[in-house]
């Protein structure tokens, strides 16, 4: 292989990487431009403080407060419940299962598979379970189904963070007479930035999902006041209202898209902040 060929090969892949980067950035810029162009003109105080007036599909007045609060209920409830389930699983994997054991590899592979399953499958599973149990679409059903969706995200994200905690640290803790519970607290402290990042990633995934709430949470013009009532979400507000023939209703959809984009942006900023600040702690 001549030096000229190697330089040509390097130049080719360098141009390929630049082209891929430009395509991705251009696509992102186009999406943001469309959302901003069509969403900003409909943003107002009423949009974030009122529910739709006259129906979400044909009513021209009102806003999307029902979808904003419904998304917070579903995503917040699912993230809290998912975290409550995921942390013990991750700690069990690292404190009770031997490194490289068959059971540990099986657990990781199982969560990898669950991680890759499309959200519509979780939604269909939740709907099937609802029908079997005789339940109706509700906020509780949406929370439980979205929880199943984000548990693999939480487990695998925190698992990878825990892997960065030195095995020598655990050996030192046990050598000093620390219990597994005490070792767990130290490991969580050492992995605080990664755990917080996993929480935000799961929350972002939950608040942006449309399939699970579509099958299980339903949709409503009102704000749910109990767990057995249906709940609207921002992705479904975009989906339903964008298909309306009324321009003002379509405007609410673009406003919902803008708000959802801003929430995802805030989550990403918080992730970077967490990695920067929480990653500096010491034992």
C-alpha positions as CSV (number, residue, x, y, z in Angstrom):
1,X,0.0,0.0,0.0
2,X,1.6,3.2,-1.2
3,X,1.7,6.4,0.8
4,X,-0.3,8.1,-2.0
5,X,-3.1,5.5,-1.6
6,X,-3.1,5.9,2.2
7,X,-3.5,9.6,1.9
8,X,-6.3,9.2,-0.7
9,X,-8.1,6.8,1.6
10,X,-7.7,9.1,4.6
11,X,-9.0,12.1,2.6
12,X,-12.0,10.0,1.4
13,X,-13.1,9.0,4.9
14,X,-12.5,12.5,6.1
15,X,-14.8,13.9,3.5
16,X,-17.3,11.2,4.2
17,X,-17.4,12.1,7.9
18,X,-17.8,15.8,7.1
19,X,-20.6,15.0,4.7
20,X,-22.4,12.9,7.3
21,X,-22.0,15.7,9.9
22,X,-23.3,18.3,7.5
23,X,-26.4,16.2,6.6
24,X,-27.2,15.5,10.3
25,X,-26.8,19.2,11.2
26,X,-28.8,20.3,8.2
27,X,-31.6,17.9,9.1
28,X,-31.7,19.1,12.7
29,X,-31.7,22.8,11.5
30,X,-34.5,22.1,9.1
31,X,-36.7,20.5,11.8
32,X,-36.0,23.3,14.3
33,X,-36.6,26.0,11.6
34,X,-40.0,24.5,10.7
35,X,-41.1,24.1,14.3
36,X,-40.0,27.6,15.2
37,X,-41.5,29.2,12.1
38,X,-44.9,27.6,12.5
39,X,-44.9,27.3,16.3
40,X,-43.8,30.7,17.6
41,X,-46.6,32.6,15.9
42,X,-49.2,30.5,17.9
43,X,-47.4,30.7,21.2
44,X,-49.2,32.8,23.7
45,X,-50.1,32.9,27.4
46,X,-53.4,31.2,26.6
47,X,-51.6,28.4,24.8
48,X,-49.9,27.3,28.1
49,X,-52.6,28.3,30.6
50,X,-55.8,27.1,29.0
51,X,-57.2,23.8,27.8
52,X,-58.8,23.5,24.2
53,X,-62.1,25.2,23.8
54,X,-64.7,23.5,21.8
55,X,-62.8,20.3,21.4
56,X,-59.1,19.6,20.6
57,X,-59.9,18.6,17.0
58,X,-62.3,21.3,15.9
59,X,-62.2,24.0,18.6
60,X,-60.3,27.1,17.5
61,X,-59.7,28.6,21.0
62,X,-57.8,27.7,24.1
63,X,-54.4,26.0,24.5
64,X,-52.6,22.8,25.4
65,X,-52.4,23.0,29.1
66,X,-54.1,19.6,29.4
67,X,-51.4,18.0,27.2
68,X,-48.5,19.8,29.1
69,X,-49.8,18.6,32.5
70,X,-50.7,15.2,31.2
71,X,-47.2,14.7,29.8
72,X,-45.7,15.7,33.1
73,X,-48.0,13.3,35.0
74,X,-47.2,10.4,32.7
75,X,-43.5,11.0,32.3
76,X,-42.9,12.0,36.0
77,X,-44.9,9.1,37.4
78,X,-43.3,6.6,35.1
79,X,-39.7,7.9,35.8
80,X,-40.3,7.8,39.6
81,X,-41.8,4.3,39.5
82,X,-39.1,3.1,37.0
83,X,-36.3,4.4,39.2
84,X,-37.8,2.7,42.3
85,X,-37.7,-0.6,40.4
86,X,-34.4,-0.1,38.5
87,X,-32.0,0.9,41.3
88,X,-32.5,-2.4,43.3
89,X,-32.0,-4.4,40.0
90,X,-28.7,-2.6,39.2
91,X,-27.4,-2.9,42.7
92,X,-28.2,-6.6,42.8
93,X,-26.3,-7.0,39.5
94,X,-23.2,-5.4,40.9
95,X,-23.2,-6.5,44.5
96,X,-24.7,-10.0,44.5
97,X,-24.0,-11.4,41.0
98,X,-20.4,-12.5,40.2
99,X,-18.6,-10.6,37.5
100,X,-18.8,-12.4,34.2
101,X,-21.3,-15.0,35.6
102,X,-23.9,-16.5,33.2
103,X,-26.8,-15.1,35.2
104,X,-25.4,-11.5,35.0
105,X,-24.8,-11.9,31.2
106,X,-28.3,-13.2,30.8
107,X,-29.8,-10.3,32.7
108,X,-27.9,-7.7,30.7
109,X,-28.8,-9.4,27.4
110,X,-32.5,-9.5,28.5
111,X,-32.5,-5.7,29.2
112,X,-30.7,-5.1,25.9
113,X,-33.5,-6.9,24.1
114,X,-36.1,-5.0,26.0
115,X,-34.2,-1.8,25.3
116,X,-34.6,-2.4,21.5
117,X,-38.3,-3.3,21.5
118,X,-40.4,-0.5,19.8
119,X,-42.6,1.5,22.0
120,X,-45.7,0.5,20.1
121,X,-45.1,-3.1,21.2
122,X,-45.2,-1.9,24.8
123,X,-48.3,0.0,24.1
124,X,-50.0,-3.1,22.5
125,X,-48.9,-5.2,25.5
126,X,-50.3,-2.6,27.9
127,X,-53.6,-2.4,26.0
128,X,-53.9,-6.2,25.9
129,X,-53.3,-6.4,29.7
130,X,-55.9,-3.6,30.2
131,X,-58.5,-5.6,28.2
132,X,-57.7,-8.8,30.1
133,X,-58.1,-7.0,33.4
134,X,-61.2,-5.1,32.3
135,X,-59.5,-1.7,32.7
136,X,-60.2,1.5,30.7
137,X,-57.7,4.0,29.3
138,X,-56.4,6.1,32.2
139,X,-53.5,8.0,33.6
140,X,-52.5,5.0,35.7
141,X,-52.5,2.6,32.7
142,X,-50.3,5.1,30.8
143,X,-47.9,5.5,33.7
144,X,-47.5,1.7,34.1
145,X,-47.0,1.1,30.4
146,X,-44.4,3.9,30.0
147,X,-42.7,2.6,33.1
148,X,-42.1,-0.7,31.3
149,X,-40.8,1.2,28.4
150,X,-38.1,3.1,30.4
151,X,-37.0,0.5,32.9
152,X,-34.5,-1.0,30.3
153,X,-33.2,2.5,29.7
154,X,-32.7,3.1,33.4
155,X,-31.2,-0.3,34.1
156,X,-28.7,-0.4,31.2
157,X,-27.7,3.3,31.6
158,X,-27.0,2.9,35.3
159,X,-25.4,-0.5,34.8
160,X,-22.8,1.0,32.4
161,X,-22.2,3.8,34.9
162,X,-21.7,1.3,37.7
163,X,-19.1,-0.5,35.6
164,X,-17.0,2.6,35.7
165,X,-16.8,2.3,39.5
166,X,-13.6,0.4,40.2
167,X,-13.9,-3.1,41.4
168,X,-11.1,-2.3,43.8
169,X,-13.4,0.2,45.5
170,X,-15.9,-2.6,46.3
171,X,-13.1,-4.9,47.5
172,X,-11.8,-2.1,49.8
173,X,-15.3,-1.4,51.2
174,X,-15.9,-5.1,52.0
175,X,-12.3,-5.4,53.5
176,X,-13.1,-2.6,55.8
177,X,-16.2,-4.4,57.0
178,X,-18.8,-2.5,55.1
179,X,-22.2,-4.1,54.5
180,X,-23.7,-4.5,51.1
181,X,-26.1,-1.7,51.9
182,X,-23.2,0.6,52.9
183,X,-21.3,-0.4,49.7
184,X,-24.4,0.4,47.7
185,X,-24.7,3.9,49.1
186,X,-21.0,4.6,48.3
187,X,-21.4,3.2,44.8
188,X,-24.5,5.4,44.2
189,X,-22.6,8.4,45.4
190,X,-19.7,7.7,43.1
191,X,-22.1,7.2,40.2
192,X,-24.4,10.2,41.0
193,X,-23.8,12.0,37.7
194,X,-24.5,8.9,35.6
195,X,-27.6,8.0,37.6
196,X,-28.9,11.5,37.2
197,X,-28.2,11.4,33.5
198,X,-30.0,8.0,33.3
199,X,-33.0,9.6,35.0
200,X,-33.1,12.5,32.6
201,X,-32.7,10.3,29.6
202,X,-35.6,8.1,30.8
203,X,-37.8,11.2,31.5
204,X,-37.0,12.5,28.0
205,X,-37.9,9.2,26.4
206,X,-41.1,9.0,28.5
207,X,-42.3,12.5,27.7
208,X,-41.6,12.1,24.0
209,X,-43.3,8.8,23.5
210,X,-46.6,8.6,21.6
211,X,-47.4,4.9,21.2
212,X,-47.8,3.9,24.8
213,X,-50.1,6.8,25.9
214,X,-52.1,6.3,22.6
215,X,-53.0,2.7,23.6
216,X,-53.3,3.2,27.4
217,X,-53.7,6.8,28.5
218,X,-56.1,7.8,25.9
219,X,-56.8,11.5,25.2
220,X,-58.9,14.2,26.8
221,X,-59.6,17.9,26.6
222,X,-59.5,18.2,30.4
223,X,-56.8,17.8,33.0
224,X,-57.0,14.5,34.9
225,X,-57.7,14.8,38.6
226,X,-57.4,11.1,39.4
227,X,-55.4,8.1,38.2
228,X,-58.5,6.4,36.6
229,X,-59.1,9.3,34.2
230,X,-57.6,9.6,30.7
231,X,-54.8,12.0,30.2
232,X,-53.6,14.0,27.1
233,X,-49.9,14.2,26.2
234,X,-47.9,16.5,24.0
235,X,-47.0,13.9,21.4
236,X,-50.6,12.9,21.0
237,X,-51.6,16.6,20.9
238,X,-49.3,17.0,17.9
239,X,-50.6,13.8,16.3
240,X,-54.3,14.6,16.7
241,X,-54.4,18.3,16.2
242,X,-52.0,18.4,13.2
243,X,-54.5,16.3,11.3
244,X,-57.3,18.8,11.9
245,X,-58.6,20.8,8.9
246,X,-58.8,24.0,11.0
247,X,-55.7,26.2,10.9
248,X,-55.9,27.4,14.5
249,X,-56.0,23.7,15.7
250,X,-53.0,22.9,13.6
251,X,-51.3,25.9,15.2
252,X,-51.8,24.4,18.6
253,X,-50.0,21.3,17.3
254,X,-47.0,23.3,16.2
255,X,-47.0,25.1,19.5
256,X,-47.1,21.7,21.3
257,X,-44.1,20.6,19.1
258,X,-42.2,23.7,20.1
259,X,-42.9,23.2,23.8
260,X,-41.8,19.5,23.6
261,X,-38.6,20.5,21.8
262,X,-37.8,23.1,24.4
263,X,-38.4,20.5,27.2
264,X,-36.0,18.1,25.4
265,X,-33.4,20.9,25.1
266,X,-33.7,21.7,28.8
267,X,-33.2,18.0,29.6
268,X,-30.0,17.9,27.5
269,X,-28.7,21.0,29.2
270,X,-29.4,19.4,32.6
271,X,-27.5,16.3,31.5
272,X,-24.5,18.3,30.6
273,X,-24.7,20.2,33.8
274,X,-25.0,17.0,35.8
275,X,-22.0,15.5,34.1
276,X,-19.9,18.6,34.8
277,X,-20.9,19.2,38.4
278,X,-21.9,15.9,40.0
279,X,-18.9,14.1,38.3
280,X,-16.5,16.1,40.5
281,X,-17.5,14.6,43.8
282,X,-15.3,12.5,46.1
283,X,-16.1,9.8,48.5
